[in-house]
């Protein structure tokens, strides 16, 4: 069977799938709203649906979908996860795609099959957008827009205040339209270069960004082909929000100048026309630069919209939070997100509420494994064995549900790190990097593992990669502190001192144990470089505030510190108390 040749239309649940229009979700009054999915995910879905109710082996799916290429099984797992995120919203934790361990998958929803055209649910027309005060076209120097709009070039003025009231009464999940949280339209990026030959660059970046958001997104994404109708037109975000029933709009521009690719992007909350995230990128042109920009915009968009949805839920329905609301709060960068002991206790309690609703929630299980592992790693636990048992159980459950899912790999990595099983942790962490090669935290986790294993030069490279791939929501202060620790371990004391000082200046004030890392690196590097008086002065300043790592016994309880002899020697020489 060729997954590309089906001419039938399939109706299941709230969805319609056909060859011409792809996947649609029934929205207002039964009108289908296009759902953006990559071509491979659609092909996998067609294979499963055409044999709904029956087991389809992994080999059969891969032969049908990747007949023109040799790929690893992990590619299939990624596509299955993508389909579940889209199709399972609002299903109370039940998935329409059943995993048969070691064999394959089964599509379990009832499916109605008709010839295309028999039950036409034509896509909603796209009218010309209502006029608004400005077009999305850069007309002023970049610095003026940066000053006025936090980095967005050529952005429009949004008139949407009158629509706030219609959002204030929204419930956690709309019964009629499905889950609209993190729903978005990516409007066509403008060509900021003034050279018409670069129009293709803007179009390609828009399509790739739309596909990336759809791949990693938990909310509906308006397809790029639909959004492209707004290219070069005046736009009204309020009208677009009503038309497509989306919460957010992402706008931007891109151009090549003097060997660099320069791009700006902004995310707007359509409810009130407020920009919630903006970023400008100026990167040397070369292989992979577009993919890097796409990934960084995606990460910024994802975190900003999670924060907004979490805040919206707490404001509008704090007493009837569903599991998605709870996870958004867990994942948000709220003031309580600093890695302190109270923070971990608060987040772990929220995760327990998620798992009480759905014991098989993948995000909930992943966070349970990671939080309890971190609780042990940071020395917060009074019963490490019990904490690790909880973490290990969650990771094992993820392995049973979906062994190749990125969340599974991240959970397993966290548990193995807490157990100081460096070889096994490295293997799993590198598998995670193959799925997220430009995600900063994956490289940081690998660096931590390599530090624990005593492979300091490789650890330094991983920490530097983490900083290179970091976006605005990533903890640069932690990456800098880790680089300082690796420099210290390698005997690069001047570099360690400079990086530690930078990290101390960057750290937020309420970061618990983690905020002590650059201080330890600064004290030890200063001592090891022969400046003992200065090192002792730094130590006295450090100990003048109550600290978790206040003696050598405490320091040596952290596995990654034990392999850093320059750290231990430097702290002892500076006068760190033994107990």
N, C-alpha and C positions, 0 to 999 in steps of 0.2 A: 504494500500500500504506500502511495506517495502522499506525504502530508500536505503537499502543495496543490494537489489537483482536485480536492473535494469541491463540488459545486453546490452542496447542500447547505441549508441553514439549520442551526441547532439552537433550540430554546431550552434553557435550564435555569431554575431559580429565578433570579432577577436579571439574568443575562441573555444575550443573543450573540451568537458567533456565526459569521458567514465569510465567504472568501473575499467579497468585494469591500465590505465595510469593517471587517475585523471584529473585535469584541466591543459590545455596547452594554451599558447598564441602564435599566429602565428608570427614568427619573420622573419629573412632574407629569402627571396625567398619562403615564405610560410611554412618554417620549424617550427614546433611547439616547443616552449620553455616551459618546465614544470614550473608551477606556484605552489609554496608551500602554501597549505592551510591545516588547521587542519581537522581531519576526520568529526567532527560535522558540520563545515562550508560546507564541500562537501556534506554531507547528506541533509542539509537544501537547498542547491542549487539544488540538484536532485529533491527534492520534488517540489520546485517552477517551475523548468523547465518542469517537466513532466505535469504540469498543466498550462503552460505558457498562458498568456492572461486572466486567470481566477483568481478570488479571492481565496486565500487559507487562512483559518482562523488560528489564532495562535494556537488554540487547535489542529487542524489537523496537523500542522507542528510538534508540540511538541510530539504528540502521535506517529508520524512516526519516529522522530529522537531520542527521549528519551524514547522509549517504555520500556527500561530496568531500568529506574531511575525516581525518582521524583525530578524535578528541578524547580527553579523559572523562571518566564517569562523573567527576566533580562538576562538569559543565551541565549535566542533566540535573544534578542536585540543585544547582543554582536556579535553573529554570523552574523546577518544581516549587522551590521556596518562593520565587516571584509570583507564580500562579496562586499559591495559597494566600499570600498577603493580599492579593486583589480579590480573589473569589470568596474568601472565608470571612470577610468583614461582616460583623453583625450576626454570625452564626453560632454564637454562644460557645465558642471554643471547638466546635465540631468542624472538621475539615472535609471538603468535598473530594479530596484526593487522599485515598487510604494508602499507607505504606505497607507493603508486604515484605517484612525484613528478609534481606538476602535475595529477593526475587524481583520485585518490581512495584508497580503501582496500579491502583484500581480507582476509576472515577465512579463515585457512589450516588451522585444526584440523579433523579429521573431526568431523562433527556427526550425532547420532542424533536423529531427530524422531519423537515419539509424541504421541498425544492425552493431555491431562491426565488423570491418574487411572490410566492403563494401567500405568505404572511408578512407583507412588507411593513416594516416599522421604520420608515425612512428617517435618516438622521435629521436632527433639527436644523433648519436653515440658519445660515449665518448672515444676519442683516448687517448693513453698514453701521458701524458704531456711531453713537451720537457724538456731535462735535463737542470739543472741549477746548480749554484756553490755549493749550500748547500741543505741538506734535512731538513725537519721540525722535528728535533730530538734534544732534549737537550743533549749537550755533554760537557758543561762547567758549572762551578758553577754559581748559580743564580746571585750573585753580579756582575759578569763580564758582564752578559747580561744586567742587570739593568743599569750599567754604560754606556754601548754602545748603548742600544736601548730603554731606558726609561721604563724598566719594562717588556719587552717581553723576554721570556725564550726560547731558541732554535729556534729563528726565522731565516728565510732564507734571503739571499742577493738577492735583486730584480734588474733585469736588464730590465728597461722599458723606458729609456729615449727616445729611438727612436720613441716611440709611442705617445709622447706628441702632435706632430703636428696633428695627426688624431683626437685628442679631441678638439683642439683649434677651429676647424670649426664647432663643433656641434651646432645645433640649440636648442631652448628652449624645443621643443618636437619633437621627431622623428616621422614623419608621417608613416614610414614603420614599425617601431618596437614598437610604443607606447612609453609611458613615462618610461625612464630608470633611472630617478633620484632616488637616494638611493638604486639602485639595488645592490645586494650583493651575494657573495658565502661565506658560512661559511665552511672553510676547516676543515677536521677532527682534533680535538684536540689530541695532543700527550699525552701519558702516561708518565709523568715526574718522576714517582716513581721508575722506574726500575723493578717493580714487575708486571709480566704479568697478575696476577690476577686482576689488576686494569684497564685493558683495557676496561672493561665494563663501568667503571666510565667515562672514556674519551669519549666513544661512546655515553653514555646517555647524558652527558653534551652537546655534539655537537648537538644531535637531539633536545633536549629541547630548546637550544638557537636558533636553526633554526626555530622551531615552534613559539617561542616567538617573534622573529623578524617578521616572516610572519604575526602573529596576529596583531601586532601594527604598521606594516610597510605600507608606501605609495608607495614603489617600489618593483619590482620583486625580489624574493628570490629563488636561485637555491635549489631544494629539497635536503634534507639530503642524500637520497638514491643515488642521482647522485653524490653529492660531496664526498660521501664515497669511490668512486673509486680511489681517490687520496691518501688514507691512506697509509702511509709508502713510498710514491713515491717522487721522485724529482719533484718539481713544478716550473713552469714559469708563474708568474702572468700575464705577457703580453699575453701569449698564452691563459691562462684561460679567461682573459678579452675579447679577440677576440672571443673565442669559445662560451661563454655564454652571451656576450654583457652586462657585469655588470660594474659598476663604482667602486665598493669597494670589498675588500677581508678581512675577519675576520679570524685570526689565533690565536692559543693558545695552552696551555697545562694544565694539572691538575694532581694532585696526592695527596694521603693521607699519612701524616707523623706525627708521635707522637701525634695522636689525633686531628690533624688539617687537613683541606682541603686547599691546596695551589694551586692557579690557576693564570695564567697570560694570558692576551689577548691583541691583538693589531689589529687596523684597518688600512688598507693601501688604499690609493687612487691609483687605478691601472694605472691611466693616467701617473703618473710619479714615481711610486714605492715608494712614500713618506708615512711614518707612520704618521697618523693624530691623533691617540689616542692610549695610552697604559696604562694598569693598572694591578697591582698585588693584589691578595686577599689572605689573610691568616686568616682563620676563624676556630673556634673550630668546630669539627665535631659534627653533631647532626641533629635532625629533622629540615627540611626546609633549611639546609645550601646550598644545590645545587640550590634550587629555588632562594635563595637570590643572589647567584653568577650570575645566569642567568639573573635576573632582573637588577642587577647593570651593567653587561656587556651590556645588551640591552640599558639601559639609556645612558651609555657613547657612545655606537655606534650611537644611534639615534641623540644625540646632535652634535657629531663630523661630521656626514654625512650631517646634516642640514646646519651646518656652511660651509662645503665645497661646497655644492650645491648652497648656497646663494652667496658665493664668486665667484664661477664659473659663475653664471648668471650675476653678476655685471661686471665681466671682459669681458665676451664673447658677451653678447647682452643686454647692459644696457638700450637701447632704445626700446626694445620689450619684456619686462618682462611680462609673463603670470601670472595668479593668483597663480600658484604653486610657481613660483619664488618670488613673492611678499610675500607669507606666509613664505617661507624659510627665507627671510630677516627679517621678523617680529620675527620669532622664533629663529634666530641666536644669538649667544653670541658675537656680535660685540662690539667694544668699545662704541657704542652708546646705549648699552643695560642696562646701569645703570638706576635705577629708579628715574631719575630727571624729572623735568617738560618738558624740551626740548625733552628728550627721549620719554616721553609719547605722546607728540604732533606729533613727527615723526612717531611713530608706529601707532597711530590712523589714520594718513593720509594714511599710507600704507594699513591699513585694509579697509578704505573707498574705495580705488582703487580695492581691492579684491571683495568687495561687489557690486561695480559698474559693475564688470564683471559677478558675480554670486551672486544675492541677497540671495540665500539659501545655500551658502557655510558654512558648519558647523564650520570649524575652524575660518573663518572670523567672524561669528556671536558670537562665544564663546569669541574671543579676543575683539570684540567690547564691549561686556557686561563687561568683566573683566577690560579692560583698562579704560573705563568711570567710573566704580565703584571705581577703585583704584585712579583715578584722584580726586574723591570726598574724599576718605578716607585719602589721603595724603595732603589734603588741597590746592590742586592746582587749583581747579575750582572756577571761579567767579560766577557761576550759578549752584550750586549743584543739584537743582531740575531738570534743563534741562539735565544735565549729567545723572542723575539717570533715567530719562525718556527714554533716548537713550539706556542705559544699560538694562532696564527692557523690552523694546520692543524687543531687540535682544534675551534676554533670553526667552521671550514668544514665539518668532518665533522658537527657538530651541525646545521648548516643543511641538509645533505643528508638527514639522518635525519628531522628534525622542525623546520622553519623557524620555527614560531610557538610552540614550547615555551618556557616561562619560563627553563629552564636554558640554552637556546640564546641567548635575549636577554641573559641575565646574562653569558654567556661573551663574546658579541660586544661588549657594553658594556665589559668589562674590557680587551679587546684595543684597542679604539678609544681608551680613556682612556690606555693606555700609549703609543699612537702619537700622542697629543695631537690627535686628530681630533675636536675638540669638537662641531662641528655634527652629524656622524654619530653620535657617542656620545650626544648629547642625544636625538636621535630614537629610538634604540633604548632608552635608559633610560626614556623616557616611555612607550613601549609596554609595558615591563615593569611600570611603575606601574599601568597600566590592568588588569593581571592581578593585581597585589598592591597595591591602593591604600593599605592600612594597614600595610604591612611597612616597618619603620624603615630597614632597610639600603638599600632601593630609593631612598628619599628622600635618604639620605646620599650614595649614588653620584651621583644627579643634582646634588646640591649641589656635590660635588667637580668635576664637569664644568663647571658654571656658573661656579665660581671660576676654573677654567682659562681659560674664555672671557671673563673679565673682567666678568661680570654678577653683581656682588657682592650687590646687594640681593636678587635672586632666589635666589642661593646661600644667603644667610642664612635666607630663608623655608624652603628645603628642609631645611637643617640643623635648624631649629626643628621642622619636621614630623617629622623623624627622631626627635628627642627626645620629641615628643608621642606618637608611636606605639610608643616603645621598651618592651620588656618586660624582665624580670629578666635574661635571657641576652644582651641587647644591650649593646654597649660605650658606655655613657653618657659615660664619660670622653673617648672619641674624638669623640662628638657635641659635647660641651662645648668641646673644643679647636677643633673646626671652627667653632663659633659664634664663639669668640674671634677666630679668623683672619678671619672675615667682618666682625665688628665693627671689627677693626683696618683692614681694607681700606676700610670706609665712613667711617673717621675717627671712629668712636665709641669713643674710647680708654678712657674710664672703664669702659664696659661690657666692653670687651675685657680690661682688666686684671682685673676681678672674675671674669669667666668663666675666664680663664687660670689664676688662682689656684685656683679651684674644681676645674678639671680636673687641675692638678698634684697636688692632694690626693687625687683619685680614682684616678689612674693606678696600675695594678699596677707592681711594681718591675722586671719582666722583659719590657718591651714594645718593646725595640729602638728603631729610628728613631721609631716613632710616639709614644713617650713624650717625645720632644724637642719635639713640636709646641707644647704649651702654653707651654713655656719660651721658644721663639722669639717667640710672640705676646706674652708678658709683657714680654720685653726690648724689643721694637720698640714696643709701645703705650706703655710707660713713657717711652721715649726721645722718641717723637713727641708726647707730652703735655707735654714740656719738662722732665721730671725726669731730666736726663742723669746726675747722680751716682748716683741710684738704679738707672738702667738699666745703668750700667757695673758696679755692684755685682752686679746680677742676672747680667750676662754673665760676670763672674769666677766666680761660684758655678756657673754652667752649665758653663763650660769646665774647671772643676776636676776634672770627671769626663770620661774619654775619650768623645767624642761623634762621631757620624757627620757631623752638620751643624756642623762646627767652623770653617768659613770661608765667605766669600761665594761662592767658586767652587763649593763643594759645594751650598750653598743654591740657587744659580741653576740647578743641574742638574735640579731638581724642577719639572716644568711648571706645576703649580698655584701655585708661589711666584712665578714670573716675572710673573704678572699682578697681583700684590699689591705695588704700589709703596710703600705705607706700611710693609710688612714689610721690604722691601729697604732703604729709606731709614733706618728706625729701627735696623736692625741695624748699618748702616754708622756712623751717628752714635754708637751705643753703643760702637763700637770693635771690631766683629767683624773678625778678620783677613781680608785680601783673599784670601790663598791659604794 
